[in-house]
Amino acid sequence: MNQNYGWGLPVQASSYAGKLDGSLFLLHGVMLLIFVLWAFYMIFCLIRYRQKNSSRALYSHRTPLSSYIPDALMLIFEIWLIFFVGIPIWAHIREDLPKEETSVALHIVAEQFAWTMHYPGLDGKFGKQNPSLINADNPLGLDENDPDSLDDIVSVNELHLPLGKPARILLSSKDVIHSFFVPEFRIKQDVVPGMNIPIWFEPTKIGQFEIGCAQLCGTGHYRMRGDVIVQSPEEFENWTKSKTKS
Ligand SMILES: [Cu+2]
């Protein structure tokens, strides 16, 4: 797993990771350029206007309009970056939920200190849940009397996904605020008790990635981790079959 992390950003493993990184590099590249230009200008001024026996500096003259050109350029760049780069990427990640027919739908329930994945199974329907049925063997309180629940798959700290198919996930929490974070997918979302928060991403790399909890959630926060296992569609189907009870 550690080969996913090097000196730079973690490996890009989702369809929108490249877009996000692109905007980061663009911002930092332009900031670096401005820094270098200003540094050279400052060195030039230090030498050109160093103390010498010439006329005194004038402090009262008007600032010419042209001296605002660098500021105006910066402002235009920043407005362009926000409205034409940042907001479209953000809207894509937050609003462009993939179609239900072409995606893998599941629920992820966070609790102190684990992630429980709930797949609807072959029927595509999530079984009924009842909080009074929750116990160590039934962390989600699935009602076995509900036929929809019989083929549901519950997996603790192990998120299996097929390659090349977007995942639609509904995040919820049993207790406190947690935060679902998979750096390689460039997704981080707070999980808030009482809310069902939708997220999506499309894995683009086969492999194993780490789910971390990015919100301090209690004494066991450090061990609230899970694995994402991105598999070929065939392997994912085999895993689904091996996990289906009936
Ligand atoms: Cu947590």
Boltz pocket constraint, residues with backbone or C-beta under 6 A from the ligand:
constraints:
  - pocket:
      binder: B
      contacts: [[A, 111], [A, 113], [A, 177], [A, 178], [A, 179], [A, 213], [A, 214], [A, 215], [A, 216], [A, 217], [A, 221], [A, 224]]
      max_distance: 6.0
